Amino acid sequence: MKKTLCLLIIAATACFVAEARINIDDCLKNIKALKGAHVGVFACTLDGDTLAFHNGNELFVPASNMKLVTTASAIASLGGDYRYRTGIAVSGEVQDSVLCGNVYITGGGDPTVAYPGSPEKVFISWMDMLSAAGIRKIEGKVIGDGGSFPGMKEHPSWELADTGTYYGTGTSGLQFAGNTLNFRVSPGACPGDFLQIEQTYPRTPWMNFIYDCTTGKKGTGDQLYLYTADYSENAVLRGTYACDKKPKVVGCSNKFPELTCAREFALFLESRGIPSGGFATGVTPVDAVKLGETLSAPLSEIIVPLNRESDNFLAETIFRTMGRELSGDAGYDSCAKVERAVLDSIGAGGDGNFVIVDGSGLSSSNLVSPALICRLLRIMLEKDVSGAFLSSLPRAGIDGTVSSFLSGLPDEVRHSFHLKSGSMGGVRAYSGYYLPKNGTPFIFSVIINNSPSSASRLVSAAGEIISSIVGY
């Protein structure tokens, strides 16, 4: 959906200090769950007129609302047609159908390899490249090259417990299965009993897993965390899994996605009659012969599960991609500078009073204002990629992380909200568009920080604020 606004973007910042039409302060005073919390509210029409304002220019931890900044910046700078490339190259000569050298999987950061689903389709494409070169046996190894995203896989400000989970996994130039490991976990009959744990797909036989975890008390849920580190072959799964929980597959972080991809492709080739000398990680030689490459889905499609399911892995991938493509450096500091520059270039940076450290919002060091988010959302409506960006946002009461949000509103009103949620301890955020078939559309951002209230009470509080803006 592309809308032409009647005001120039350069005038957008002025509207954020205009007098609000709706007195939101009375609503905030009556919500008990907000006692002691820091709350920011901003809402404006598509023309930029302020509807509601409360601490709208102050800085807040946005949690996953940071993904709005990341996806908007990425699709505005890279374009919706941007695709990731993964190359297949070989070293050495082919003699009597035998490659006297190595096969290299040269990653370009593609987050979609075996995510979601099976890698069979892409593996067949890679195998066909080898077959076209007359290769039926590999004397050397299958080598995974993740060097296009050098440096730290995660941001150092992330909490240690998060970095071992599926939602805190890092990124690499060669990624596989969302860079996750999966374990099937079954509780014992009583608290304190050992758990039954089995690693499922993908397997990492070089890893030594220590299961320092037990069955928890009824009602305590899943409190399992994997503690591991880059370059370490040892990992400890700690915590508890409640006795009243059903068996399930628990996702954890994989620190070796490049090696995992190389192993799985080597096994696949062997199953198809193309044996190799094993698998490893390494750097593709400059004189290696490139046989071909595979392409990911376009960025316009990748941001759909990113925003609808609040996928941290995908968000961090495109954050680092912007840094690599626009500055030649995929390090976190460079990526943050690039994203700031993109925001400035499209007119969303404002006075520059914000902090960007990652792409997903997993870090509590990110700081943005509701005004910045609304300014960015308004600008995105003028972009050629506005349709793709808007389509990536889940609709309240329909899909994604907001499928149960705003349940007190009539469906016709509720389903008119296209928005992104964000949450972490003491933080709740909702920002997006209200685009009704009948009525006045508007853009909004509600961010709650430093609240001692429960997550469910904060969700209800945010819903009350947004309902009051819409008039319910």
Secondary structure per residue as TSV (DSSP state, phi and psi in degrees):
chain	resnum	aa	ss	phi	psi
A	1	M	-	360.0	122.4
A	2	K	-	-115.3	125.8
A	3	K	-	-119.0	137.8
A	4	T	-	-97.4	116.6
A	5	L	-	-86.3	150.3
A	6	C	S	-85.1	-11.4
A	7	L	S	-104.3	148.5
A	8	L	-	-70.7	146.9
A	9	I	G	-60.6	-33.2
A	10	I	G	-62.5	-21.5
A	11	A	G	-91.9	-0.2
A	12	A	G	-62.7	-38.9
A	13	T	G	-65.8	-26.5
A	14	A	G	-65.5	-31.9
A	15	C	G	-68.5	-17.7
A	16	F	G	-78.2	-6.2
A	17	V	G	-115.9	5.6
A	18	A	S	-70.8	162.1
A	19	E	-	-68.5	130.9
A	20	A	-	-75.9	147.5
A	21	R	S	-81.9	-30.4
A	22	I	S	-107.6	129.4
A	23	N	-	-81.6	93.0
A	24	I	H	-80.9	-18.2
A	25	D	H	-61.3	-39.6
A	26	D	H	-62.9	-38.6
A	27	C	H	-63.1	-43.9
A	28	L	H	-65.2	-37.7
A	29	K	H	-64.3	-27.9
A	30	N	T	-90.5	-0.7
A	31	I	-	-99.2	106.0
A	32	K	G	-63.0	-31.4
A	33	A	G	-65.9	-15.3
A	34	L	G	-93.3	1.5
A	35	K	T	-61.0	124.8
A	36	G	T	84.4	-5.7
A	37	A	-	-89.9	159.2
A	38	H	E	-101.2	120.3
A	39	V	E	-122.3	134.3
A	40	G	E	-123.6	133.2
A	41	V	E	-135.1	132.9
A	42	F	E	-144.6	136.6
A	43	A	E	-145.4	139.5
A	44	C	E	-145.1	159.4
A	45	T	E	-73.5	170.4
A	46	L	T	-66.1	-20.2
A	47	D	T	-85.8	-6.3
A	48	G	-	100.2	1.4
A	49	D	-	-74.6	133.5
A	50	T	E	-72.7	129.7
A	51	L	E	-101.0	-45.0
A	52	A	E	-143.7	142.2
A	53	F	E	-151.1	127.1
A	54	H	E	-154.2	110.7
A	55	N	S	54.3	31.2
A	56	G	T	-65.4	-23.0
A	57	N	T	-99.5	-0.6
A	58	E	S	-82.0	160.3
A	59	L	-	-90.8	139.7
A	60	F	B	-136.4	153.4
A	61	V	-	-73.7	118.2
A	62	P	-	-89.5	-8.1
A	63	A	G	50.2	-134.0
A	64	S	G	-75.1	-1.6
A	65	N	G	-65.5	-14.6
A	66	M	H	-62.1	-24.6
A	67	K	H	-66.0	-26.6
A	68	L	H	-63.3	-42.9
A	69	V	H	-65.2	-43.1
A	70	T	H	-67.4	-49.6
A	71	T	H	-68.8	-38.2
A	72	A	H	-64.1	-44.5
A	73	S	H	-63.4	-42.3
A	74	A	H	-67.1	-47.3
A	75	I	H	-73.5	-27.2
A	76	A	H	-73.2	-33.1
A	77	S	H	-94.4	-39.2
A	78	L	H	-92.2	-25.4
A	79	G	-	91.2	151.4
A	80	G	T	-68.0	-19.4
A	81	D	T	-90.2	0.8
A	82	Y	-	-60.0	135.7
A	83	R	-	-131.3	147.0
A	84	Y	-	-83.9	148.0
A	85	R	E	-121.7	134.9
A	86	T	E	-122.2	121.9
A	87	G	E	-101.2	151.6
A	88	I	E	-116.9	124.5
A	89	A	E	-134.9	161.4
A	90	V	E	-135.1	151.9
A	91	S	-	-116.2	156.3
A	92	G	S	85.9	-178.2
A	93	E	-	-107.6	157.7
A	94	V	E	-101.2	119.3
A	95	Q	E	-126.8	117.8
A	96	D	T	53.2	46.7
A	97	S	T	69.7	9.8
A	98	V	E	-109.3	124.3
A	99	L	E	-82.5	115.3
A	100	C	S	-88.9	63.0
A	101	G	S	177.1	-160.2
A	102	N	-	-109.2	158.3
A	103	V	E	-105.4	133.4
A	104	Y	E	-115.7	127.9
A	105	I	E	-97.5	104.8
A	106	T	E	-96.0	103.1
A	107	G	-	-76.4	146.1
A	108	G	-	-116.4	16.2
A	109	G	-	91.7	7.7
A	110	D	-	-56.2	116.9
A	111	P	T	-84.4	-3.0
A	112	T	T	-98.1	1.3
A	113	V	T	-69.5	111.6
A	114	A	T	61.2	28.2
A	115	Y	S	-147.8	106.8
A	116	P	S	-86.7	169.1
A	117	G	S	91.0	-164.9
A	118	S	-	-83.4	148.5
A	119	P	S	-84.1	4.3
A	120	E	H	-56.4	-42.7
A	121	K	H	-62.0	-46.6
A	122	V	H	-72.0	-33.6
A	123	F	H	-64.1	-39.3
A	124	I	H	-62.4	-41.1
A	125	S	H	-62.2	-43.1
A	126	W	H	-67.0	-40.6
A	127	M	H	-63.4	-39.9
A	128	D	H	-61.4	-33.6
A	129	M	H	-64.4	-40.6
A	130	L	H	-68.0	-41.9
A	131	S	H	-63.8	-38.5
A	132	A	H	-64.8	-25.6
A	133	A	T	-87.5	3.7
A	134	G	T	80.6	21.3
A	135	I	-	-95.2	121.1
A	136	R	S	-120.1	-5.3
A	137	K	E	-154.3	144.3
A	138	I	E	-120.2	112.3
A	139	E	S	-71.3	-33.7
A	140	G	S	-85.6	-149.0
A	141	K	-	-116.6	163.2
A	142	V	E	-89.3	120.7
A	143	I	E	-117.9	127.9
A	144	G	E	-92.4	125.9
A	145	D	E	-114.6	107.0
A	146	G	-	-106.0	23.6
A	147	G	T	-70.8	-9.6
A	148	S	T	-72.9	-15.2
A	149	F	S	-119.5	76.1
A	150	P	-	-74.0	166.3
A	151	G	S	87.5	-159.3
A	152	M	-	-63.5	137.2
A	153	K	S	-79.1	-28.1
A	154	E	S	-125.2	160.8
A	155	H	-	-79.0	138.1
A	156	P	T	-65.7	-14.5
A	157	S	T	-83.5	-6.6
A	158	W	S	-68.3	147.3
A	159	E	-	-68.1	142.5
A	160	L	T	-57.0	-43.0
A	161	A	T	-62.1	-34.3
A	162	D	G	-68.2	-34.4
A	163	T	G	-69.9	-10.6
A	164	G	G	-97.7	-2.0
A	165	T	B	-96.7	167.8
A	166	Y	G	-64.7	-30.7
A	167	Y	G	-86.3	-5.1
A	168	G	G	-118.6	19.5
A	169	T	-	-70.2	148.7
A	170	G	-	-85.6	-176.4
A	171	T	-	-119.4	158.5
A	172	S	-	-146.8	161.9
A	173	G	S	-65.9	-26.4
A	174	L	S	-122.9	110.2
A	175	Q	-	-112.0	155.8
A	176	F	-	-151.5	129.1
A	177	A	G	53.5	40.8
A	178	G	G	66.5	16.6
A	179	N	G	55.0	40.2
A	180	T	E	-121.2	155.9
A	181	L	E	-113.2	148.7
A	182	N	E	-125.3	137.3
A	183	F	E	-128.1	130.9
A	184	R	E	-86.9	121.7
A	185	V	E	-118.4	131.5
A	186	S	E	-126.4	131.3
A	187	P	-	-76.9	160.8
A	188	G	-	-81.3	-179.8
A	189	A	S	-75.1	-30.2
A	190	C	S	-132.5	153.7
A	191	P	T	-55.4	137.2
A	192	G	T	96.3	-19.0
A	193	D	-	-66.8	152.9
A	194	F	B	-67.8	150.3
A	195	L	-	-88.2	152.5
A	196	Q	E	-92.9	118.8
A	197	I	E	-130.7	132.4
A	198	E	E	-139.4	128.0
A	199	Q	E	-72.6	132.9
A	200	T	-	-104.5	-145.5
A	201	Y	S	-85.9	139.2
A	202	P	S	-83.3	155.3
A	203	R	-	-94.6	149.5
A	204	T	-	-132.5	79.8
A	205	P	T	-64.4	-15.3
A	206	W	T	-79.0	-9.3
A	207	M	-	-87.7	145.9
A	208	N	E	-111.5	105.7
A	209	F	E	-95.7	128.2
A	210	I	E	-108.6	121.4
A	211	Y	E	-99.0	86.6
A	212	D	E	-96.3	62.1
A	213	C	E	-146.4	154.6
A	214	T	E	-139.4	174.9
A	215	T	E	-73.6	132.4
A	216	G	E	-96.2	173.5
A	217	K	-	-69.5	156.9
A	218	K	T	-56.0	133.5
A	219	G	T	88.3	-3.0
A	220	T	-	-87.8	-9.9
A	221	G	-	69.7	-153.7
A	222	D	E	-96.3	110.6
A	223	Q	E	-122.4	39.6
A	224	L	E	-94.4	136.0
A	225	Y	E	-138.5	134.6
A	226	L	E	-94.7	126.5
A	227	Y	E	-108.3	116.9
A	228	T	-	-148.5	179.2
A	229	A	-	-153.3	156.4
A	230	D	T	-57.7	139.9
A	231	Y	T	72.8	-3.3
A	232	S	-	-96.8	135.5
A	233	E	S	-90.2	1.1
A	234	N	E	-108.1	140.4
A	235	A	E	-146.4	145.3
A	236	V	E	-120.1	126.4
A	237	L	E	-97.1	113.7
A	238	R	E	-116.4	163.2
A	239	G	E	111.5	-158.1
A	240	T	E	-134.5	159.3
A	241	Y	E	-135.5	118.5
A	242	A	E	-60.8	147.6
A	243	C	T	-67.5	-21.3
A	244	D	T	-94.8	6.9
A	245	K	S	-86.7	145.8
A	246	K	-	-79.8	155.9
A	247	P	-	-57.8	141.2
A	248	K	E	-153.8	169.1
A	249	V	E	-93.8	122.8
A	250	V	E	-101.5	127.7
A	251	G	E	-92.6	135.9
A	252	C	E	-133.4	168.2
A	253	S	E	-77.0	140.1
A	254	N	-	-108.9	114.9
A	255	K	S	-81.7	-5.4
A	256	F	-	-126.1	55.6
A	257	P	H	-65.2	-34.7
A	258	E	H	-64.4	-44.9
A	259	L	H	-68.7	-37.6
A	260	T	H	-63.1	-44.5
A	261	C	H	-62.7	-44.4
A	262	A	H	-62.1	-42.4
A	263	R	H	-63.5	-47.9
A	264	E	H	-64.3	-37.2
A	265	F	H	-70.4	-37.5
A	266	A	H	-62.6	-41.7
A	267	L	H	-65.6	-39.1
A	268	F	H	-62.8	-46.1
A	269	L	H	-61.2	-42.1
A	270	E	H	-62.4	-38.3
A	271	S	H	-67.8	-20.3
A	272	R	T	-102.6	16.1
A	273	G	T	84.0	21.0
A	274	I	-	-123.6	87.9
A	275	P	-	-75.0	158.1
A	276	S	-	-137.3	176.6
A	277	G	S	-90.2	15.3
A	278	G	-	119.2	-157.0
A	279	F	E	-145.4	157.0
A	280	A	E	-166.1	178.8
A	281	T	E	-114.3	155.5
A	282	G	-	177.5	-170.4
A	283	V	-	-109.9	133.8
A	284	T	-	-67.3	122.9
A	285	P	-	-62.8	149.6
A	286	V	T	-65.6	-25.4
A	287	D	T	-96.0	9.2
A	288	A	-	-65.9	148.2
A	289	V	E	-91.6	119.2
A	290	K	E	-80.8	125.0
A	291	L	E	-91.3	-25.0
A	292	G	E	164.7	-174.1
A	293	E	E	-152.8	157.2
A	294	T	E	-115.0	152.6
A	295	L	E	-114.1	146.6
A	296	S	-	-80.0	175.3
A	297	A	-	-63.5	157.9
A	298	P	-	-66.2	157.1
A	299	L	H	-57.5	-34.1
A	300	S	H	-60.1	-28.2
A	301	E	H	-87.2	-34.2
A	302	I	H	-65.6	-34.6
A	303	I	H	-74.5	-9.2
A	304	V	H	-68.3	-58.2
A	305	P	H	-65.5	-27.1
A	306	L	H	-58.4	-53.6
A	307	N	H	-79.4	-38.4
A	308	R	H	-70.1	-37.9
A	309	E	T	-104.0	3.2
A	310	S	T	54.8	55.8
A	311	D	-	-83.8	107.9
A	312	N	H	-64.7	-39.8
A	313	F	H	-59.1	-47.4
A	314	L	H	-65.6	-39.0
A	315	A	H	-64.4	-44.3
A	316	E	H	-66.3	-33.7
A	317	T	H	-62.9	-48.7
A	318	I	H	-73.9	-26.4
A	319	F	H	-61.4	-47.9
A	320	R	H	-71.6	-28.9
A	321	T	H	-64.6	-42.6
A	322	M	H	-58.4	-43.5
A	323	G	H	-61.5	-45.1
A	324	R	H	-66.5	-46.4
A	325	E	H	-72.8	-32.7
A	326	L	H	-100.9	-15.6
A	327	S	H	-132.4	-10.3
A	328	G	S	81.3	7.4
A	329	D	-	-135.5	120.7
A	330	A	-	-95.9	10.6
A	331	G	S	-67.5	152.5
A	332	Y	H	-59.9	-41.7
A	333	D	H	-62.5	-42.2
A	334	S	H	-66.6	-38.8
A	335	C	H	-63.2	-39.7
A	336	A	H	-64.5	-41.4
A	337	K	H	-64.4	-40.6
A	338	V	H	-63.2	-44.5
A	339	E	H	-64.8	-39.0
A	340	R	H	-60.4	-41.7
A	341	A	H	-65.2	-37.9
A	342	V	H	-64.7	-45.3
A	343	L	H	-59.0	-42.3
A	344	D	H	-64.3	-40.1
A	345	S	H	-67.0	-27.3
A	346	I	T	-99.2	1.7
A	347	G	T	89.9	13.9
A	348	A	-	-99.3	-9.3
A	349	G	-	-70.6	-24.5
A	350	G	T	61.3	-131.9
A	351	D	T	-85.3	3.7
A	352	G	-	77.3	11.2
A	353	N	-	-87.9	75.7
A	354	F	-	-159.1	164.5
A	355	V	B	-129.0	127.2
A	356	I	-	-119.6	126.8
A	357	V	-	-124.9	-26.9
A	358	D	-	-143.4	-178.1
A	359	G	S	-99.9	-21.5
A	360	S	S	-97.0	-23.1
A	361	G	S	90.0	8.4
A	362	L	-	-68.0	-25.4
A	363	S	S	-83.7	137.9
A	364	S	T	-82.9	4.0
A	365	S	T	-87.1	-13.4
A	366	N	-	-66.0	139.7
A	367	L	B	-141.9	120.4
A	368	V	B	-139.2	164.9
A	369	S	-	-104.8	153.1
A	370	P	H	-56.6	-33.1
A	371	A	H	-63.8	-42.3
A	372	L	H	-62.6	-44.3
A	373	I	H	-61.8	-44.9
A	374	C	H	-65.8	-38.9
A	375	R	H	-60.6	-45.3
A	376	L	H	-63.6	-44.9
A	377	L	H	-62.1	-37.2
A	378	R	H	-67.6	-42.9
A	379	I	H	-63.0	-37.3
A	380	M	H	-63.4	-24.7
A	381	L	T	-68.1	-18.1
A	382	E	T	-92.0	-9.6
A	383	K	S	-82.1	153.8
A	384	D	T	-60.9	-25.6
A	385	V	T	-92.9	13.9
A	386	S	H	-59.1	-38.4
A	387	G	H	-63.6	-44.3
A	388	A	H	-66.1	-40.5
A	389	F	H	-65.2	-48.1
A	390	L	H	-62.7	-39.7
A	391	S	H	-66.2	-21.3
A	392	S	H	-77.6	-17.1
A	393	L	S	-83.1	134.0
A	394	P	-	-70.0	156.3
A	395	R	B	-105.5	134.3
A	396	A	T	-56.5	131.3
A	397	G	T	80.5	2.7
A	398	I	T	-121.3	-53.6
A	399	D	S	-149.6	172.1
A	400	G	G	63.2	-152.1
A	401	T	G	-75.0	-4.6
A	402	V	G	-115.6	22.3
A	403	S	T	-63.8	-23.9
A	404	S	T	-112.5	8.8
A	405	F	T	-82.1	149.5
A	406	L	T	59.3	40.1
A	407	S	T	-66.4	-17.0
A	408	G	T	-82.1	-6.3
A	409	L	S	-94.0	152.6
A	410	P	-	-58.8	147.0
A	411	D	H	-56.2	-38.4
A	412	E	H	-61.6	-36.5
A	413	V	H	-77.7	-47.8
A	414	R	H	-58.5	-44.5
A	415	H	T	-73.8	-4.7
A	416	S	T	-85.3	-3.8
A	417	F	E	-92.1	120.6
A	418	H	E	-108.7	108.5
A	419	L	E	-150.2	161.9
A	420	K	E	-114.9	135.5
A	421	S	E	-96.9	164.8
A	422	G	E	-154.0	138.1
A	423	S	E	-153.4	143.8
A	424	M	E	-159.4	-178.2
A	425	G	T	-55.4	118.8
A	426	G	T	76.1	5.8
A	427	V	E	-126.8	135.6
A	428	R	E	-144.2	134.6
A	429	A	E	-142.4	141.5
A	430	Y	E	-141.2	124.5
A	431	S	E	-142.0	146.4
A	432	G	E	165.0	-148.6
A	433	Y	E	-121.1	145.2
A	434	Y	E	-112.0	112.1
A	435	L	-	-127.1	76.8
A	436	P	-	-77.5	155.5
A	437	K	S	-68.3	-36.1
A	438	N	S	-128.1	131.8
A	439	G	S	119.9	-177.1
A	440	T	-	-95.8	119.4
A	441	P	-	-74.1	155.6
A	442	F	E	-155.2	168.6
A	443	I	E	-114.8	143.4
A	444	F	E	-148.9	158.8
A	445	S	E	-149.0	124.1
A	446	V	E	-123.5	120.2
A	447	I	E	-129.5	128.4
A	448	I	E	-116.1	126.2
A	449	N	E	-123.9	159.3
A	450	N	S	56.9	39.2
A	451	S	-	-98.7	135.0
A	452	P	-	-84.4	-3.6
A	453	S	S	-73.6	160.4
A	454	S	-	-68.3	161.4
A	455	A	H	-59.4	-42.8
A	456	S	H	-63.9	-38.0
A	457	R	H	-68.9	-34.2
A	458	L	H	-70.5	-37.0
A	459	V	H	-60.7	-45.6
A	460	S	H	-63.7	-38.8
A	461	A	H	-64.3	-45.4
A	462	A	H	-61.9	-39.0
A	463	G	H	-62.9	-39.3
A	464	E	H	-63.6	-40.7
A	465	I	H	-63.7	-47.3
A	466	I	H	-67.3	-38.4
A	467	S	H	-62.5	-37.4
A	468	S	H	-67.9	-32.5
A	469	I	H	-68.0	-38.4
A	470	V	H	-80.4	-13.9
A	471	G	T	104.3	21.4
A	472	Y	-	-116.8	360.0
